[in-house]
Amino acid sequence: MEKTPSLREIFAKNLRENRRKCGFSQEKLAEKAGISTQYLAMMEIARKFPTSEVLERIALAMKIKVYELFLIDHSPREELELLRQDILTDLDRAIGEAVGRAFKEQYRENRQNKTNAGSVG
């Protein structure tokens, strides 16, 4: 028999999912809500629970209603949207890192070619 999640666990899951859906890092959401990153991280793993004031600031920062942080299940469409957002975020990060590495390598090659061209002569 499956255990019913506690309110704290439901909140933690929804906080994490809504933050990702908004495309926020923990640092960015914490900054927008005026709380510490450590406090936000503890809420996301159900170790801490916010006051009503903090709840309101978190919801405002994510442009959602407070009650959305306590919904038990998402529809299949919402689950697919969350998955899509996670994939796009991961893909964007991977592409950014690959482009950065390519630019660095091209820069090194250009510097090496200039150094070699300058010493030939």
N, C-alpha and C positions, 0 to 999 in steps of 0.2 A: 504494500500500500504506500502510495506516494505521500510524503510529508507536505503539509500546507506551509508555504513560505511565510515567515514572519513579516510584519509591516516593515521592519528595518531592512529585510532582505529584498522585499519588493521595491522599496525606495532605492536601495543601492543599485539594483539592476536597471531600473528606469532612469536613474540619474546618469549612469554610465552610458546607456543607450541613447538618451536624449543629447548628452554632451557630444557623443560621436556623430549623431545625426546632424547636429549644428556645425560640425567640423572644428570643434574647439579641443585644444589640448587641455589637460587638467590645469596647467598654469594659466591659460587664457581665461577659462571659466572662473577660476579662483580670483583672478584679477578683476574681472567684470562684476563678480558678486561681492567683492570686498572681503574675501576670506583667504586663509592661507592654503597653499597647495597641499600641505600635509593634512589639513583638516578635510579638504575635499577628497583626497585619496582615502582617508579613513572612512568617510561616508560611503565611498564607492565599494568598499569591501565590508560594509555593514558593521564596522567597529564603532562608529560614532553616528549620532542622529542629530539633525539640526533643530534649532529653535524655529518658531513660526516666522520670525523676522528673517532669518537666514534662508528659510524655504522660499519666502517671497522674493528675496534678492536673486536666488539661484534661478527661479522660474522667470523672473523679469530678464535676467541676463540671456536666457535661452529663448526668450519670447514665446513661452508656453504658459499654460495655466498650472497652478500649484497641483491641482488634482491629477494632472497627467503624470506626475511623479509617483502616483500611487495606483495606477491602473495595473491590473493583474496580468492580462494577456493582450498581445497585439494581434490584430487580424493577419491573415497570411499576406495580404498586400503590404501592411506595415512592416512585417518581418522581411519581406523582399526588399522594401525600400531601405531598411536598416542595413541589410546585407550589401545592397548596391552602394550605399554611402561608405561602408567599410572598405569595399573593394576599390572604389574610386580614390579614397584617401590613401590606401596602401599603394595603389598604382601611381598616383601623383607623387608620392614620396619616393618610390623606386625610380621613376623617370627623372625626377629632380636630382637624385643622387647620381644616376648614370650620366646625365648631361654634365653635371659638375665634374665628374671624373674625366669625361671626354674633353672638356675645356681645359682642365689642368694638364692633361697629357699633350694636347695640341700646343699649349703654351710652352711646355718643356721642350717639345720638339722644335718649335720656332726659335727658342733661345739657343738651343744646341746648334741649329743650322746657322744662326747668325754668328755664333762663336766660331764654328768651323769655317765659315766663309771669311771671317776676319783674320784668321790665322793662316789662311792659304795665301800667300802673297808675298 
